[in-house]
Amino acid sequence: MRPRKRRPRVAALPIQALYPLSHLAVAMGVSHRRLQRLLKAEDVKVYRAGRLMLVPLSELEEKVPALWESARAAESLRRALDDA
């Protein structure tokens, strides 16, 4: 019998004013480049601080509410599966 492969534990996605783009991408299960292209297509303002790219919560809720709800749902499902 093969040992069960465990996914890396992802920290919970807390409610905060700015999200690192990479954390959102992990929570959604997509690459950061794909998420970056999607946000650009939806005209979401992304702030850059050096190499760090930050996405405001207000932009997600206003311009792509379905994406924000999906990220929250994926995160809660991931937590439920990890706890089981």
Backbone as a chain_set.jsonl record, in Angstrom:
{"seq": "MRPRKRRPRVAALPIQALYPLSHLAVAMGVSHRRLQRLLKAEDVKVYRAGRLMLVPLSELEEKVPALWESARAAESLRRALDDA", "coords": {"N": [[0.835, -1.177, 0.0], [0.587, 2.193, -0.876], [1.999, 5.092, 0.612], [-0.073, 7.767, 1.674], [-0.218, 10.716, -0.16], [0.424, 13.867, 1.023], [-0.913, 17.113, 0.841], [0.764, 20.288, 0.8], [0.438, 22.257, 3.705], [-1.636, 25.035, 3.739], [-1.705, 28.302, 4.862], [-4.403, 29.91, 6.594], [-6.638, 32.126, 4.893], [-6.758, 35.212, 5.864], [-9.036, 37.943, 6.638], [-8.14, 40.941, 5.324], [-6.831, 44.218, 4.471], [-5.074, 44.416, 2.238], [-3.902, 41.971, -0.028], [-1.251, 39.746, -0.679], [-0.506, 38.973, -4.002], [0.472, 36.444, -4.649], [-0.36, 34.864, -2.452], [-3.128, 34.904, -2.75], [-3.302, 33.562, -5.183], [-2.384, 30.992, -4.493], [-4.392, 30.28, -2.668], [-6.517, 30.134, -4.434], [-5.73, 28.186, -6.126], [-4.367, 28.532, -8.531], [-1.8, 29.63, -10.862], [0.4, 32.367, -10.055], [0.871, 34.062, -12.17], [-1.264, 33.559, -13.929], [-3.395, 34.462, -12.367], [-2.656, 37.117, -12.175], [-2.957, 37.948, -14.864], [-5.708, 37.57, -15.144], [-6.737, 39.413, -13.269], [-5.81, 41.768, -14.426], [-7.255, 41.752, -16.827], [-9.783, 42.181, -15.814], [-9.561, 44.718, -14.94], [-8.609, 45.272, -12.357], [-7.05, 47.029, -9.809], [-3.7, 46.666, -9.048], [-1.145, 46.844, -6.733], [2.333, 47.513, -6.615], [5.126, 46.796, -4.673], [8.248, 46.919, -4.718], [9.237, 43.706, -5.395], [6.945, 42.608, -4.531], [3.526, 42.092, -5.066], [0.462, 43.568, -4.471], [-2.988, 43.208, -3.756], [-5.878, 45.041, -3.317], [-8.532, 44.41, -1.034], [-10.955, 45.718, -1.389], [-10.994, 46.197, -4.153], [-11.203, 43.596, -5.144], [-13.702, 42.781, -4.101], [-15.378, 44.673, -5.305], [-14.894, 44.653, -8.137], [-14.527, 42.002, -9.007], [-16.441, 40.124, -7.683], [-17.319, 37.462, -7.781], [-14.979, 36.008, -8.073], [-13.703, 36.591, -5.644], [-15.491, 35.412, -3.827], [-15.204, 32.764, -4.634], [-12.536, 32.281, -3.952], [-12.682, 32.489, -1.163], [-14.434, 30.353, -0.664], [-12.944, 28.169, -1.632], [-10.798, 28.245, 0.13], [-12.064, 27.731, 2.616], [-13.035, 25.16, 2.132], [-10.638, 23.799, 1.721], [-9.532, 24.008, 4.298], [-11.425, 22.514, 5.727], [-11.047, 19.963, 4.618], [-8.399, 19.49, 5.368], [-8.656, 19.363, 8.097], [-10.097, 17.068, 8.431]], "CA": [[0.0, 0.0, 0.0], [1.383, 3.41, -0.991], [1.66, 6.127, 1.595], [-0.922, 8.83, 1.15], [0.513, 11.955, -0.434], [-0.21, 15.002, 1.699], [-0.707, 18.439, 0.249], [1.358, 21.218, 1.757], [-0.555, 23.015, 4.465], [-1.73, 26.439, 3.345], [-2.217, 29.121, 5.957], [-5.74, 30.446, 6.367], [-6.692, 33.414, 4.191], [-7.465, 36.121, 6.775], [-9.606, 39.155, 6.057], [-7.211, 42.054, 5.493], [-7.005, 45.27, 3.462], [-4.265, 44.091, 1.061], [-3.465, 40.581, -0.123], [-0.203, 39.455, -1.664], [-1.053, 38.264, -5.159], [0.88, 35.041, -4.581], [-1.202, 34.172, -1.472], [-4.433, 34.717, -3.385], [-3.159, 32.534, -6.213], [-2.321, 29.694, -3.811], [-5.727, 30.004, -2.125], [-7.417, 29.82, -5.545], [-5.231, 27.016, -6.848], [-3.892, 28.91, -9.87], [-0.484, 30.247, -10.823], [0.312, 33.81, -9.817], [0.812, 34.739, -13.477], [-2.64, 33.446, -14.437], [-4.216, 35.37, -11.574], [-2.265, 38.473, -12.579], [-3.607, 38.227, -16.16], [-7.146, 37.665, -14.907], [-7.011, 40.695, -12.61], [-5.585, 42.827, -15.412], [-8.391, 41.716, -17.76], [-10.955, 42.723, -15.116], [-9.212, 46.086, -14.57], [-8.402, 45.358, -10.912], [-5.827, 47.76, -9.503], [-2.714, 45.884, -8.303], [-0.049, 47.7, -6.304], [3.633, 46.845, -6.565], [6.099, 47.319, -3.712], [9.421, 46.105, -5.059], [8.803, 42.493, -6.086], [5.669, 42.2, -3.938], [2.334, 42.639, -5.703], [-0.624, 43.577, -3.498], [-4.327, 43.413, -4.313], [-6.798, 45.516, -2.276], [-9.778, 43.667, -0.847], [-12.057, 46.501, -1.967], [-10.983, 45.969, -5.599], [-11.722, 42.242, -5.393], [-15.136, 42.765, -3.813], [-16.097, 45.558, -6.223], [-14.739, 44.36, -9.563], [-14.629, 40.56, -9.289], [-16.999, 39.502, -6.479], [-17.395, 36.003, -7.932], [-13.628, 35.509, -7.819], [-13.476, 36.701, -4.214], [-16.3, 34.371, -3.17], [-14.581, 31.482, -4.966], [-11.316, 32.162, -3.144], [-13.111, 32.198, 0.206], [-14.999, 28.995, -0.639], [-11.838, 27.216, -1.797], [-10.025, 28.253, 1.373], [-12.812, 27.042, 3.671], [-13.055, 23.741, 1.778], [-9.285, 23.288, 1.994], [-9.41, 23.865, 5.756], [-12.272, 21.405, 6.16], [-10.398, 18.724, 4.208], [-7.194, 19.307, 6.168], [-9.067, 19.013, 9.472], [-10.709, 15.728, 8.44]], "C": [[0.889, 1.252, 0.0], [0.999, 4.401, 0.101], [0.858, 7.241, 0.935], [-0.121, 10.118, 1.001], [-0.245, 13.122, 0.196], [0.1, 16.297, 0.966], [-0.033, 19.334, 1.273], [0.276, 22.033, 2.438], [-0.495, 24.48, 4.057], [-2.324, 27.204, 4.518], [-3.582, 29.686, 5.587], [-5.652, 31.813, 5.695], [-7.469, 34.388, 5.075], [-8.069, 37.301, 6.02], [-8.637, 40.29, 6.37], [-7.377, 43.025, 4.329], [-6.286, 44.953, 2.157], [-3.84, 42.633, 1.123], [-2.291, 40.477, -1.075], [-0.801, 38.611, -2.789], [-0.716, 36.779, -5.101], [0.034, 34.253, -3.58], [-2.597, 33.923, -2.034], [-4.377, 33.596, -4.414], [-3.12, 31.142, -5.584], [-3.695, 29.315, -3.275], [-6.712, 29.602, -3.221], [-6.965, 28.614, -6.347], [-4.817, 27.311, -8.279], [-2.498, 29.508, -9.739], [-0.635, 31.757, -10.61], [0.253, 34.583, -11.128], [-0.594, 34.685, -14.072], [-3.558, 34.402, -13.684], [-3.913, 36.824, -11.954], [-2.94, 38.857, -13.901], [-5.114, 38.398, -15.984], [-7.503, 39.005, -14.266], [-6.816, 41.866, -13.573], [-6.754, 42.898, -16.395], [-9.643, 42.322, -17.136], [-10.714, 44.136, -14.594], [-9.124, 46.288, -13.054], [-7.057, 46.034, -10.674], [-4.934, 46.892, -8.616], [-1.55, 46.811, -7.988], [1.234, 46.888, -6.21], [4.514, 47.577, -5.558], [7.355, 46.471, -3.874], [8.964, 44.907, -5.877], [7.424, 42.02, -5.623], [4.512, 42.878, -4.668], [1.166, 42.464, -4.732], [-1.944, 43.922, -4.17], [-5.237, 43.877, -3.179], [-8.078, 44.68, -2.231], [-10.946, 44.399, -1.498], [-12.141, 46.308, -3.482], [-11.563, 44.592, -5.929], [-13.233, 42.209, -5.205], [-15.933, 43.564, -4.844], [-16.07, 45.064, -7.663], [-14.862, 42.887, -9.917], [-15.192, 39.825, -8.063], [-17.082, 37.972, -6.584], [-16.038, 35.364, -7.65], [-13.315, 35.529, -6.328], [-14.247, 35.621, -3.46], [-15.702, 32.988, -3.433], [-13.324, 31.251, -4.135], [-11.671, 31.83, -1.705], [-13.659, 30.784, 0.319], [-13.904, 27.937, -0.749], [-11.018, 27.122, -0.519], [-10.763, 27.498, 2.476], [-12.899, 25.543, 3.391], [-11.698, 23.104, 2.065], [-9.082, 23.061, 3.482], [-10.218, 22.688, 6.265], [-11.636, 20.065, 5.809], [-9.138, 18.449, 5.023], [-7.523, 18.887, 7.594], [-9.622, 17.588, 9.553], [-9.683, 14.628, 8.483]], "O": [[1.83, 1.351, 0.788], [-0.171, 4.53, 0.463], [1.094, 7.601, -0.218], [0.565, 10.549, 1.927], [-1.427, 13.324, -0.082], [1.228, 16.537, 0.533], [-0.231, 19.165, 2.476], [-0.692, 22.448, 1.802], [0.576, 25.086, 4.036], [-3.33, 26.79, 5.094], [-3.876, 29.912, 4.413], [-4.698, 32.56, 5.911], [-8.7, 34.399, 5.047], [-7.66, 37.613, 4.901], [-8.347, 40.568, 7.533], [-7.993, 42.689, 3.318], [-6.829, 45.196, 1.08], [-3.468, 42.123, 2.179], [-2.322, 41.052, -2.163], [-1.52, 37.645, -2.534], [-1.542, 35.944, -5.469], [-0.267, 33.085, -3.827], [-3.179, 32.86, -1.82], [-5.293, 32.779, -4.506], [-3.754, 30.216, -6.09], [-4.12, 28.167, -3.406], [-7.633, 28.824, -2.975], [-7.725, 28.079, -7.154], [-4.904, 26.44, -9.146], [-2.063, 29.851, -8.639], [-1.666, 32.342, -10.942], [-0.355, 35.652, -11.187], [-1.059, 35.665, -14.655], [-4.396, 35.071, -14.287], [-4.819, 37.652, -12.041], [-3.44, 39.973, -14.037], [-5.722, 39.27, -16.605], [-8.465, 39.655, -14.676], [-7.57, 42.838, -13.537], [-7.194, 43.99, -16.755], [-10.47, 42.907, -17.836], [-11.557, 44.693, -13.891], [-9.512, 47.333, -12.532], [-6.048, 45.653, -11.267], [-5.363, 46.437, -7.556], [-1.031, 47.487, -8.876], [1.228, 45.733, -5.784], [4.634, 48.802, -5.583], [7.497, 45.428, -3.236], [8.367, 45.075, -6.94], [6.814, 41.148, -6.242], [4.52, 44.094, -4.863], [0.911, 41.366, -4.236], [-2.016, 44.8, -5.031], [-5.36, 43.179, -2.173], [-8.626, 44.3, -3.266], [-11.824, 43.772, -2.091], [-13.238, 46.261, -4.039], [-12.325, 44.448, -6.885], [-13.958, 41.675, -6.044], [-17.041, 43.172, -5.212], [-17.099, 45.056, -8.338], [-15.267, 42.559, -11.032], [-14.501, 38.996, -7.469], [-16.93, 37.273, -5.582], [-15.969, 34.29, -7.052], [-12.725, 34.582, -5.806], [-13.705, 34.989, -2.553], [-15.698, 32.137, -2.544], [-13.082, 30.138, -3.669], [-11.028, 30.979, -1.089], [-13.378, 30.088, 1.295], [-13.932, 26.93, -0.041], [-10.592, 26.034, -0.131], [-10.153, 26.709, 3.196], [-12.842, 24.739, 4.322], [-11.627, 21.994, 2.593], [-8.524, 22.041, 3.887], [-9.76, 21.944, 7.132], [-11.678, 19.131, 6.61], [-8.843, 17.295, 5.335], [-6.766, 18.148, 8.223], [-9.616, 16.976, 10.622], [-10.041, 13.45, 8.495]]}, "num_chains": 1, "name": "protein.A"}
